[in-house]
């Protein structure tokens, strides 16, 4: 199954547009508390099968994790369920931070 990847710089530009994608963080709550991409929504990978109805089908969605492996799994799972609007942040938050893009701890809702 093909996963659509997006790199950190492409995502940073996309987030500045009139129609930015929804960002979903699939890491554990402990990882999210350390650092997250601003405005990312928490949806740990382990809960995705029972919470996939929370992923909209009518807007673009970018999943991310630490390095891009878990978020790629999330994209593959959703593609198998018929989603065609999901993207994987290639290199994850590690790549995002290395490119000097903003990170902040995710505050629990």
N, C-alpha and C positions, 0 to 999 in steps of 0.2 A: 504494500500500500504506500502510495506517495504522500510525503509530508511536505507542505509548503513552509519553507524556512524564510525568515526575515532576519537581517542582521541588526545590530544595535543602532547603527547610524540611520538605517532606513526607518526603524521604529521611532527613533527620536524625531525625525522629520514628520512622520505620519501623525504622531501625537500632537503636532502643532497645527494640523489642518482643521477644517470645519467639521469633518466627520472622523474623529479619531477612533481607533479600535478600542474595544473593551479589553482591559488587561486582566488576566487571571493567573494568579500565583498558585502552582500546584505543590509547593513544598510543604513541609511540616510547620505547624504553628511556631515551634521553637526557632526554626530557620527564618520565618517571616518576621519574628520579633527582633532579630539581629539586624536585618537590612532588607528593604523591599523597594521596588520601583514605585514612586509616588502614584497614587490613585489605582494601584493594583487591588484586585478583589481576591480574598482567600478562598480557595477551593482545593484542599489537599487531594492529591492523586488517588489516595486510598478511598476517598468518598465519592469520586466522580461517577462511578456506575449508578449510585443511588441518588445523585444530585444533578445528573446531566440535564434535567429539565430547567435548571438554572442558567444553562448556557443558551443564549439567544440564537435563533436560527436566522434572524432578520438583520443582524449587524455583524461586522467583522470582529473577530476575537483573536487576540494574541495570548498564547499560553507561555509561561516561563517558569523555570526552576533554577537550580544552581548552575548547571552546565548545559542544559538543553536536552538531556536524555529523558527525564521524566515528562517534560512538557511534550516531547516528540511522541511518547507513549500516549499521552492524553489526546493529541491530535490524531494519531492512528486509530485509537478507540472510537473517537467521535466520527472520523471519516467512515469507519465501518458501520456506524449507525446512520449514515446518510448526510452528515454535516459536510458542507463544502466551503464554509466561511471561517475555517480555523487555520491559524498560523503558529509556527513554533519559533520562539526567539532563539536563534542559533547562537550557541555559546552561553546562553542563560545570563543570569545576573552577574556572573563573573566577567563575562565579556562587556556587559553594560557598564560596570564599574571601571573596568580597565580603560574604557574609552572616555572616562571622566564625566559620565552622565550621572544625574542625581539619584541618590539612594537615601532612604530614611527608614527607621524601624516602622513596621506596620503596627498600628495601635489597634487592639481588639475592639470590635464594635460594641 
